[in-house]
């Protein structure tokens, strides 16, 4: 398969030419080509978006359902949001529930579901500070303990799936857990944390690479105590992972301030979506002022203003608008922050691939890497998505329609 575009966004170049994919991998880039090709002339071909912080999406929720079936749904539908690979993200649950998540991830990995590739697991907890828990369960926020970390890690049948952990680094026992993660190639990030600037400065050497959902669930910036947010902005080598840019949790101006300081080289865009329609009990989304309640085979949405909605949680078209998609977040961000195609490429693909150590095959368009592509028009509307060389379609419709 060969694609042509005037705007193929490579790591250091906007390439006008032909992109050849064979057996799911990028085989070559050509300035000239005489065979058959798909014409994307005026569209922009980006490396596939990578979401390293996503609990669930639309018809599947890793966090709520804890099943390989949920991951199959996420693999199937995430390309319709522009995502070609992701980390299934758990929450601050009991250890037994976290192990259920891990088993589901192992099962999904071994099944090799088509669509967006599940690259591993992001453990968002359980070692987080209950004072900054956000929507996490307080009773499941526990102090870091090396023996518990080993128990969690050893429950993976496929150890390479344990890729990323969010941790409150100020808590007793954090250094031992961080050093274990560093020695096992697990990226760690500060989140749900009340750490001070000095605490972060002292523990950075243990492998902490950045912060989870920047500005949210952390000690904020104060001119006498920069806190977690200030440390993330101050230290050049710290990555700022941002949740979806709705403007509610983090204002567009706050994102723009971080972008001016960090640049696109140190920002990772994620969604932190939950797959809200898949709640198994009741989930109170206090930011959006909505409760999601499982009611038989339906989900009831109770708005704080008294309105009630009913939805079929397995109807993709019915639930896809509940949460802002990855491509929708990128569109919103680009409306409020001055970015170019290289900025977008870094924040959505190259940076997350490097952060979780999959840049040997993901994150950029280059020969030998996976044929993961997100194709958009000049207004960032989705045109097509390719996952490991296969164009993803929703029935007979293109993924964006």
CORCOR-V617859 format. One line per field, one symbol per residue. ss: DSSP state (~ for helix, > for strand, _ for the rest). Layout:
ss=???
This chain:
ss=_>>>>>>>>____>>>>>>>>>__>>>>>>_______>>____>>>>_>>>>>>_>>__>>~~~~__~~~~~~~~~~~~~~_>>>>>>>_____~~~~~~~~~~~~~~~~~_____>>>>>>>>_____~~~_____~~~_____~~~~~~~~~____~~~>>>>>>______~~~~~~~~~~___>>>>__>___~~~~~~~~~~_>>>>______>________~~~~~~~~____>>>>_________~~~~~~~~~~~_~~~>>>____>_~~~___>>>>____>>>>>>__>>>>>>____>>>>____~~~~______~~~~~~~~~~~____~~~~~~~~~~~~~~~______________>__>>>>_____>>>>>>__>>_>>__>>___
